[in-house]
Amino acid sequence: IVDTGAERTVIARDLATALGLAPGKRVRISAMAGSTGAGTFVLPEISIGAETLVEGARLRGSGIEAPALLAGNLGGQGLVGIDTLQGRAVTIDFAARTMTVVPATKRTKREVFGPGDIVVRARNRAGQLVVTDASYEGHKVRVVIDTGAVVSMGNLALRRLVGDDLAQAQPMTLLSVTGGKLETQFG
């Protein structure tokens, strides 16, 4: 899963074991339902299609240390986070059901977009991809573009801004990639 909301690339624990990857150090992971400790595995290479994102011997000398979590909580065999996507352009074509990841330097200087295209220019802030020109009813808000999320969500500050618009909100339980649960409301 290409997850622009994840700061780090993550691998499913059972896949890392099956591939015989070298174990790394233990790290602390913060996710939407709290933080927890996790072991890491060293990924020597990560590729999406024909694009090699991390090539250990060339870029970092040892690959990338990826926390290992349960596949059932990840929704796949791993997450490609923004640590691996640095310097890349991610293009999602919902109509064609395609996603491309290319070095940002390979994009054309004069990109042409159609009338139905939505272009998001984003920047890295505190380790997350943030859109600076988002708004809700004329109020500026910061938005993390999270391609790994199942639903859109907001924090308590956004909830206060939205106010009565969520009067009909229903209880909901979200499952974090770490296995933690977050009780919230959906509307």
C-alpha positions as CSV (number, residue, x, y, z in Angstrom):
1,I,0.0,0.0,0.0
2,V,1.4,3.4,-1.0
3,D,0.6,5.3,2.2
4,T,1.4,9.0,2.1
5,G,0.1,9.4,5.6
6,A,2.7,7.0,7.0
7,E,6.0,8.5,8.1
8,R,7.8,5.2,7.8
9,T,7.7,2.3,5.4
10,V,6.4,-0.8,7.2
11,I,6.4,-4.5,6.4
12,A,4.2,-7.4,7.5
13,R,6.0,-9.4,10.2
14,D,5.2,-12.8,8.5
15,L,6.4,-11.6,5.1
16,A,9.7,-10.3,6.6
17,T,10.2,-13.7,8.3
18,A,9.3,-15.7,5.1
19,L,11.8,-13.6,3.1
20,G,14.5,-14.2,5.7
21,L,15.2,-10.4,6.1
22,A,17.8,-9.4,8.6
23,P,16.3,-8.1,11.9
24,G,17.0,-4.5,12.9
25,K,16.5,-2.6,16.1
26,R,13.4,-2.1,18.1
27,V,11.5,1.2,17.6
28,R,8.5,3.1,19.0
29,I,5.6,3.7,16.6
30,S,3.0,6.4,17.0
31,A,-0.2,5.8,15.2
32,M,-3.8,7.1,15.5
33,A,-4.7,4.9,18.5
34,G,-1.5,5.5,20.5
35,S,2.1,4.3,20.4
36,T,3.7,0.9,20.8
37,G,7.1,-0.8,20.4
38,A,7.9,-2.9,17.3
39,G,10.9,-4.7,15.9
40,T,12.3,-3.8,12.5
41,F,13.6,-5.7,9.5
42,V,16.1,-4.4,6.9
43,L,14.6,-4.1,3.4
44,P,17.5,-4.2,0.9
45,E,15.2,-2.9,-2.0
46,I,11.7,-1.5,-2.6
47,S,10.2,-1.2,-6.0
48,I,6.8,-0.2,-7.4
49,G,6.4,-1.4,-10.9
50,A,9.6,-0.5,-12.8
51,E,10.6,2.2,-10.4
52,T,13.1,1.2,-7.7
53,L,12.5,3.4,-4.7
54,V,15.2,2.1,-2.3
55,E,18.3,0.2,-3.4
56,G,20.3,-0.4,-0.3
57,A,23.7,-0.8,-1.8
58,R,23.5,2.4,-3.9
59,L,21.4,4.8,-1.8
60,R,21.9,4.0,1.9
61,G,24.4,1.2,2.1
62,S,22.1,-1.0,4.1
63,G,18.5,-0.6,2.8
64,I,15.7,0.8,5.0
65,E,14.8,-0.4,8.5
66,A,11.1,-1.0,8.4
67,P,8.9,-1.7,11.5
68,A,7.2,-5.1,11.3
69,L,3.5,-5.3,12.1
70,L,0.7,-7.8,11.6
71,A,-0.5,-8.0,8.0
72,G,-4.2,-8.1,9.2
73,N,-3.8,-4.7,10.7
74,L,-2.0,-3.2,7.7
75,G,-4.5,-4.2,5.1
76,G,-1.7,-5.7,2.9
77,Q,1.9,-7.0,3.1
78,G,3.3,-3.6,3.8
79,L,3.1,0.2,3.6
80,V,5.4,2.4,1.5
81,G,5.7,5.5,3.6
82,I,7.0,9.0,2.9
83,D,10.5,8.1,4.1
84,T,10.7,6.0,0.9
85,L,8.6,8.4,-1.3
86,Q,10.9,11.4,-0.6
87,G,11.7,13.1,-3.9
88,R,9.0,11.3,-5.8
89,A,5.8,12.4,-7.5
90,V,2.8,10.3,-6.8
91,T,0.0,10.5,-9.4
92,I,-3.4,8.9,-8.8
93,D,-5.9,8.5,-11.7
94,F,-9.1,7.4,-10.0
95,A,-10.9,7.0,-13.4
96,A,-8.3,4.7,-14.8
97,R,-7.6,3.1,-11.4
98,T,-3.9,3.7,-11.7
99,M,-1.1,5.1,-9.5
100,T,2.3,6.0,-10.7
101,V,5.4,6.9,-8.6
102,V,8.3,8.6,-10.5
103,P,11.2,10.7,-9.4
104,A,10.0,14.3,-9.1
105,T,12.7,15.3,-11.6
106,K,11.1,13.1,-14.3
107,R,7.9,15.1,-14.3
108,T,7.5,17.5,-17.2
109,K,7.9,21.2,-16.5
110,R,4.6,22.0,-18.3
111,E,2.1,19.6,-17.0
112,V,-1.3,19.8,-18.6
113,F,-4.4,18.9,-16.6
114,G,-8.0,18.3,-17.8
115,P,-11.2,19.9,-16.5
116,G,-11.9,17.0,-14.1
117,D,-8.3,16.8,-12.6
118,I,-7.6,17.7,-9.0
119,V,-4.0,18.8,-8.5
120,V,-2.6,18.8,-5.0
121,R,0.6,20.6,-4.4
122,A,1.9,19.5,-1.0
123,R,5.0,19.9,1.1
124,N,6.6,17.9,4.0
125,R,5.9,19.3,7.4
126,A,6.9,17.5,10.7
127,G,7.4,14.3,8.7
128,Q,4.0,14.3,7.1
129,L,2.7,15.3,3.7
130,V,0.6,18.5,4.3
131,V,-1.6,20.5,1.9
132,T,-1.4,24.1,2.9
133,D,-4.4,25.5,0.8
134,A,-7.2,23.4,2.2
135,S,-10.3,25.1,3.7
136,Y,-13.6,24.3,5.4
137,E,-16.3,27.0,5.0
138,G,-13.6,29.7,4.5
139,H,-11.4,28.6,7.4
140,K,-7.9,27.5,6.5
141,V,-7.0,24.0,7.7
142,R,-4.0,21.7,7.3
143,V,-4.8,18.4,5.7
144,V,-2.6,15.3,5.5
145,I,-3.2,13.4,2.2
146,D,-3.3,9.8,3.5
147,T,-3.6,7.4,0.6
148,G,-3.6,4.5,3.1
149,A,-6.7,5.6,5.0
150,V,-10.1,3.9,4.5
151,V,-12.0,7.0,5.5
152,S,-11.3,10.7,5.8
153,M,-10.9,11.9,9.4
154,G,-10.3,15.0,11.4
155,N,-9.0,15.9,14.9
156,L,-10.9,17.7,17.7
157,A,-10.0,21.2,16.4
158,L,-11.7,20.3,13.1
159,R,-14.7,18.9,15.0
160,R,-15.1,22.2,16.9
161,L,-14.9,24.0,13.5
162,V,-17.5,21.8,11.9
163,G,-19.8,22.0,15.0
164,D,-23.5,21.2,14.3
165,D,-22.7,19.8,10.9
166,L,-21.9,16.5,12.7
167,A,-25.1,16.5,14.8
168,Q,-26.1,13.1,13.3
169,A,-22.7,11.5,13.8
170,Q,-22.7,7.8,14.7
171,P,-20.2,5.9,16.9
172,M,-17.4,4.1,15.1
173,T,-14.4,2.0,16.0
174,L,-11.2,2.5,13.9
175,L,-8.4,-0.1,13.9
176,S,-4.9,1.2,13.8
177,V,-2.0,-0.4,12.0
178,T,-0.6,-1.3,15.4
179,G,-3.8,-3.2,16.3
180,G,-5.0,-0.5,18.7
181,K,-8.6,0.6,18.5
182,L,-9.9,4.2,18.5
183,E,-13.5,5.0,19.5
184,T,-14.8,7.9,17.5
185,Q,-17.8,9.3,15.6
186,F,-18.6,9.1,11.9
187,G,-20.6,11.6,10.0
